[in-house]
Amino acid sequence: MSVRFKMIPTQNNLVSPPEVKYYPCAVSKGEMQLDDLAKIISERSSMSKADCYGVIMALSDVIGQVLSNGNIVKINSLGTFQLVLQGTAAETEDALGKSNVKGAKISYKSSKELKSKIKEITYKRMR
């Protein structure tokens, strides 16, 4: 399979005179929704589409719950999910409190197995 890409101009205003360089940008073929993924997985397994849908929904719920409890989620063939806090700095460690925490985000790091699968990709430039 080939990944299509196009060239995007980016201007660097930090140099004088400003210069434009072109960088590759992947062009999406569309989105895959949960129903689409469940259908593909059901075709590759002995489970029905509904079973696959249920498992994926349960996995999403469980990952959210486990992260909320302060754990890291590692799925060997997929990657690692971890909470990252956003907040404001305090002058001293003693002055740091929960009011400094402004929110949380989910950080995802892909596994070596998943990274190795994208190394086989070929690329095709769109004009």
Secondary structure, DSSP 8 states (H G I E B T S, - for coil): -EEEEEEEEEEETTSSS-EEEEEEEE-------HHHHHHHHHHTSSS-HHHHHHHHHHHHHHHHHHHHTT--EEETTTEEEEEEEEE---SSSTT--GGGEEEEEEEEEE-HHHHHHHTT-EEEE--
